Amino acid sequence: MPPADDPFFPWLAEQARRLGLETALTDGADPEALCTLALLTLQELAARGYLPAEPEVGCWGRPRSRAN
């Protein structure tokens, strides 16, 4: 369980309000807003190590080309 002072939950509530999801009732809520909130939540959980993150392609993401 996260510590009581974890900023994740206030941040998540802020994102929900920003998307117009100010109540727990989702009947009639914009499906795109719900999907965006779910995506933001999953990305943040991955960033905090609670879920596996997608691998990022960067300088060390794959072997260097021998053509260089």
Secondary structure, 3 states (H helix, E strand, C coil): CCCCCCCHHHHHHHHHHHCCCCCCCCCCCCHHHHHHHHHHHHHHHHHCCCCCCCCCCCCCCCCCCCCC
